[in-house]
Amino acid sequence: MEDLQHPKGKNPIKTMPLTTVDKALMEAFAQDLVSQASRLDELAKNLITLGLAIPGLFVTFVKPIPKPHSDSPLNLFAIGALVLWFLGFALVLWSLFPKKYEIDPTNLSQLREYFFETAKYKRILLSLACMFWMASFFIVFYVWWSLAGISPPSLN
Protein backbone atom coordinates (compact mmCIF):
# COMPACT_ATOMS: atom_id res chain seq x y z
CA MET A 1 0.00 0.00 0.00
CA GLU A 2 1.24 3.46 -0.92
CA ASP A 3 2.07 5.91 1.85
CA LEU A 4 -0.14 9.00 1.55
CA GLN A 5 2.63 11.22 2.91
CA HIS A 6 5.18 10.10 0.32
CA PRO A 7 3.63 8.81 -2.91
CA LYS A 8 5.66 6.18 -4.75
CA GLY A 9 8.62 7.69 -6.55
CA LYS A 10 8.05 11.21 -5.17
CA ASN A 11 10.29 13.09 -2.78
CA PRO A 12 8.61 15.13 -0.07
CA ILE A 13 8.57 18.92 -0.53
CA LYS A 14 10.89 20.51 1.96
CA THR A 15 9.63 23.67 3.64
CA MET A 16 11.02 26.13 6.12
CA PRO A 17 9.21 28.03 8.86
CA LEU A 18 8.45 31.66 8.18
CA THR A 19 11.10 34.15 9.19
CA THR A 20 10.21 37.18 11.29
CA VAL A 21 10.54 39.34 8.15
CA ASP A 22 8.10 37.10 6.27
CA LYS A 23 5.64 37.26 9.15
CA ALA A 24 5.95 41.05 9.32
CA LEU A 25 5.37 41.34 5.56
CA MET A 26 2.28 39.14 5.73
CA GLU A 27 0.93 41.18 8.66
CA ALA A 28 1.59 44.46 6.81
CA PHE A 29 -0.17 43.15 3.71
CA ALA A 30 -3.20 42.06 5.73
CA GLN A 31 -3.33 45.42 7.53
CA ASP A 32 -3.06 47.30 4.23
CA LEU A 33 -5.87 45.23 2.75
CA VAL A 34 -8.12 45.90 5.73
CA SER A 35 -7.40 49.65 5.83
CA GLN A 36 -8.02 50.40 2.12
CA ALA A 37 -11.69 51.24 2.63
CA SER A 38 -10.96 53.53 5.59
CA ARG A 39 -8.33 55.40 3.54
CA LEU A 40 -10.91 55.90 0.80
CA ASP A 41 -13.36 57.18 3.43
CA GLU A 42 -10.76 59.78 4.47
CA LEU A 43 -10.35 60.76 0.82
CA ALA A 44 -14.12 61.13 0.51
CA LYS A 45 -14.20 63.42 3.56
CA ASN A 46 -11.49 65.60 2.00
CA LEU A 47 -13.38 65.62 -1.30
CA ILE A 48 -16.50 66.83 0.53
CA THR A 49 -14.50 69.81 1.80
CA LEU A 50 -13.27 70.50 -1.71
CA GLY A 51 -16.74 69.94 -3.13
CA LEU A 52 -18.23 72.57 -0.87
CA ALA A 53 -15.75 75.12 -2.24
CA ILE A 54 -16.51 74.40 -5.90
CA PRO A 55 -19.78 76.40 -6.16
CA GLY A 56 -17.93 79.39 -4.72
CA LEU A 57 -15.35 79.07 -7.46
CA PHE A 58 -18.11 78.78 -10.05
CA VAL A 59 -19.73 81.99 -8.81
CA THR A 60 -16.36 83.74 -8.79
CA PHE A 61 -15.59 82.81 -12.38
CA VAL A 62 -19.09 82.94 -13.82
CA LYS A 63 -20.83 85.86 -12.18
CA PRO A 64 -24.46 86.21 -13.14
CA ILE A 65 -24.48 86.33 -16.91
CA PRO A 66 -25.03 89.93 -18.08
CA LYS A 67 -28.41 90.86 -19.56
CA PRO A 68 -27.26 90.89 -23.22
CA HIS A 69 -26.25 87.24 -22.77
CA SER A 70 -29.18 86.10 -20.61
CA ASP A 71 -30.74 84.09 -23.46
CA SER A 72 -27.33 82.72 -24.44
CA PRO A 73 -26.62 78.99 -24.52
CA LEU A 74 -23.94 79.83 -21.97
CA ASN A 75 -26.71 79.72 -19.37
CA LEU A 76 -27.29 76.07 -20.23
CA PHE A 77 -23.57 75.40 -19.93
CA ALA A 78 -23.47 77.04 -16.49
CA ILE A 79 -26.49 75.00 -15.38
CA GLY A 80 -24.85 71.86 -16.80
CA ALA A 81 -21.71 72.58 -14.80
CA LEU A 82 -23.74 72.86 -11.60
CA VAL A 83 -25.60 69.63 -12.39
CA LEU A 84 -22.28 67.82 -12.89
CA TRP A 85 -20.98 69.30 -9.64
CA PHE A 86 -24.11 68.09 -7.83
CA LEU A 87 -23.81 64.57 -9.30
CA GLY A 88 -20.15 64.41 -8.25
CA PHE A 89 -21.00 65.62 -4.75
CA ALA A 90 -23.79 63.03 -4.48
CA LEU A 91 -21.37 60.26 -5.51
CA VAL A 92 -18.86 61.32 -2.87
CA LEU A 93 -21.57 61.22 -0.21
CA TRP A 94 -22.83 57.88 -1.54
CA SER A 95 -19.34 56.40 -1.17
CA LEU A 96 -19.47 57.06 2.57
CA PHE A 97 -22.60 54.96 3.08
CA PRO A 98 -21.81 51.31 3.67
CA LYS A 99 -22.87 48.75 1.11
CA LYS A 100 -24.44 45.60 2.50
CA TYR A 101 -22.51 42.39 1.93
CA GLU A 102 -23.57 38.94 3.05
CA ILE A 103 -20.49 37.00 4.07
CA ASP A 104 -19.55 34.19 6.39
CA PRO A 105 -17.03 35.68 8.86
CA THR A 106 -15.36 32.30 9.25
CA ASN A 107 -14.62 31.99 5.52
CA LEU A 108 -11.25 33.66 4.82
CA SER A 109 -11.74 33.91 1.07
CA GLN A 110 -15.08 35.69 1.59
CA LEU A 111 -13.47 38.06 4.08
CA ARG A 112 -10.67 38.87 1.63
CA GLU A 113 -13.23 39.40 -1.14
CA TYR A 114 -15.26 41.66 1.15
CA PHE A 115 -12.30 43.99 1.71
CA PHE A 116 -11.43 44.02 -2.01
CA GLU A 117 -15.02 44.70 -3.05
CA THR A 118 -15.55 47.44 -0.46
CA ALA A 119 -12.47 49.30 -1.64
CA LYS A 120 -13.37 48.76 -5.31
CA TYR A 121 -16.91 50.10 -4.75
CA LYS A 122 -15.62 53.25 -3.04
CA ARG A 123 -12.84 53.75 -5.59
CA ILE A 124 -15.30 53.61 -8.51
CA LEU A 125 -17.69 56.11 -6.91
CA LEU A 126 -14.90 58.54 -5.99
CA SER A 127 -13.33 58.27 -9.44
CA LEU A 128 -16.66 59.05 -11.12
CA ALA A 129 -17.18 61.99 -8.77
CA CYS A 130 -13.78 63.42 -9.69
CA MET A 131 -14.53 62.97 -13.40
CA PHE A 132 -17.84 64.84 -13.02
CA TRP A 133 -16.09 67.63 -11.14
CA MET A 134 -13.36 67.91 -13.77
CA ALA A 135 -15.98 68.09 -16.51
CA SER A 136 -17.80 70.83 -14.60
CA PHE A 137 -14.52 72.77 -14.27
CA PHE A 138 -13.94 72.55 -18.02
CA ILE A 139 -17.47 73.80 -18.67
CA VAL A 140 -17.09 76.70 -16.23
CA PHE A 141 -13.80 77.76 -17.80
CA TYR A 142 -15.36 77.55 -21.26
CA VAL A 143 -18.21 79.81 -20.11
CA TRP A 144 -15.74 82.16 -18.44
CA TRP A 145 -13.59 82.39 -21.57
CA SER A 146 -16.66 82.97 -23.70
CA LEU A 147 -17.95 85.77 -21.47
CA ALA A 148 -14.52 87.37 -21.29
CA GLY A 149 -14.24 87.29 -25.08
CA ILE A 150 -11.23 85.00 -24.93
CA SER A 151 -11.26 82.10 -27.32
CA PRO A 152 -10.47 78.76 -25.65
CA PRO A 153 -7.03 77.34 -26.42
CA SER A 154 -6.79 75.44 -29.65
CA LEU A 155 -5.80 71.78 -29.63
CA ASN A 156 -3.96 72.18 -32.96
C-alpha positions in Angstrom: 0.0 0.0 0.0 1.2 3.5 -0.9 2.1 5.9 1.9 -0.1 9.0 1.6 2.6 11.2 2.9 5.2 10.1 0.3 3.6 8.8 -2.9 5.7 6.2 -4.8 8.6 7.7 -6.5 8.1 11.2 -5.2 10.3 13.1 -2.8 8.6 15.1 -0.1 8.6 18.9 -0.5 10.9 20.5 2.0 9.6 23.7 3.6 11.0 26.1 6.1 9.2 28.0 8.9 8.5 31.7 8.2 11.1 34.1 9.2 10.2 37.2 11.3 10.5 39.3 8.2 8.1 37.1 6.3 5.6 37.3 9.2 6.0 41.0 9.3 5.4 41.3 5.6 2.3 39.1 5.7 0.9 41.2 8.7 1.6 44.5 6.8 -0.2 43.1 3.7 -3.2 42.1 5.7 -3.3 45.4 7.5 -3.1 47.3 4.2 -5.9 45.2 2.7 -8.1 45.9 5.7 -7.4 49.6 5.8 -8.0 50.4 2.1 -11.7 51.2 2.6 -11.0 53.5 5.6 -8.3 55.4 3.5 -10.9 55.9 0.8 -13.4 57.2 3.4 -10.8 59.8 4.5 -10.3 60.8 0.8 -14.1 61.1 0.5 -14.2 63.4 3.6 -11.5 65.6 2.0 -13.4 65.6 -1.3 -16.5 66.8 0.5 -14.5 69.8 1.8 -13.3 70.5 -1.7 -16.7 69.9 -3.1 -18.2 72.6 -0.9 -15.7 75.1 -2.2 -16.5 74.4 -5.9 -19.8 76.4 -6.2 -17.9 79.4 -4.7 -15.4 79.1 -7.5 -18.1 78.8 -10.0 -19.7 82.0 -8.8 -16.4 83.7 -8.8 -15.6 82.8 -12.4 -19.1 82.9 -13.8 -20.8 85.9 -12.2 -24.5 86.2 -13.1 -24.5 86.3 -16.9 -25.0 89.9 -18.1 -28.4 90.9 -19.6 -27.3 90.9 -23.2 -26.3 87.2 -22.8 -29.2 86.1 -20.6 -30.7 84.1 -23.5 -27.3 82.7 -24.4 -26.6 79.0 -24.5 -23.9 79.8 -22.0 -26.7 79.7 -19.4 -27.3 76.1 -20.2 -23.6 75.4 -19.9 -23.5 77.0 -16.5 -26.5 75.0 -15.4 -24.9 71.9 -16.8 -21.7 72.6 -14.8 -23.7 72.9 -11.6 -25.6 69.6 -12.4 -22.3 67.8 -12.9 -21.0 69.3 -9.6 -24.1 68.1 -7.8 -23.8 64.6 -9.3 -20.2 64.4 -8.2 -21.0 65.6 -4.8 -23.8 63.0 -4.5 -21.4 60.3 -5.5 -18.9 61.3 -2.9 -21.6 61.2 -0.2 -22.8 57.9 -1.5 -19.3 56.4 -1.2 -19.5 57.1 2.6 -22.6 55.0 3.1 -21.8 51.3 3.7 -22.9 48.7 1.1 -24.4 45.6 2.5 -22.5 42.4 1.9 -23.6 38.9 3.1 -20.5 37.0 4.1 -19.6 34.2 6.4 -17.0 35.7 8.9 -15.4 32.3 9.3 -14.6 32.0 5.5 -11.2 33.7 4.8 -11.7 33.9 1.1 -15.1 35.7 1.6 -13.5 38.1 4.1 -10.7 38.9 1.6 -13.2 39.4 -1.1 -15.3 41.7 1.2 -12.3 44.0 1.7 -11.4 44.0 -2.0 -15.0 44.7 -3.1 -15.6 47.4 -0.5 -12.5 49.3 -1.6 -13.4 48.8 -5.3 -16.9 50.1 -4.7 -15.6 53.2 -3.0 -12.8 53.7 -5.6 -15.3 53.6 -8.5 -17.7 56.1 -6.9 -14.9 58.5 -6.0 -13.3 58.3 -9.4 -16.7 59.0 -11.1 -17.2 62.0 -8.8 -13.8 63.4 -9.7 -14.5 63.0 -13.4 -17.8 64.8 -13.0 -16.1 67.6 -11.1 -13.4 67.9 -13.8 -16.0 68.1 -16.5 -17.8 70.8 -14.6 -14.5 72.8 -14.3 -13.9 72.5 -18.0 -17.5 73.8 -18.7 -17.1 76.7 -16.2 -13.8 77.8 -17.8 -15.4 77.6 -21.3 -18.2 79.8 -20.1 -15.7 82.2 -18.4 -13.6 82.4 -21.6 -16.7 83.0 -23.7 -17.9 85.8 -21.5 -14.5 87.4 -21.3 -14.2 87.3 -25.1 -11.2 85.0 -24.9 -11.3 82.1 -27.3 -10.5 78.8 -25.7 -7.0 77.3 -26.4 -6.8 75.4 -29.6 -5.8 71.8 -29.6 -4.0 72.2 -33.0 
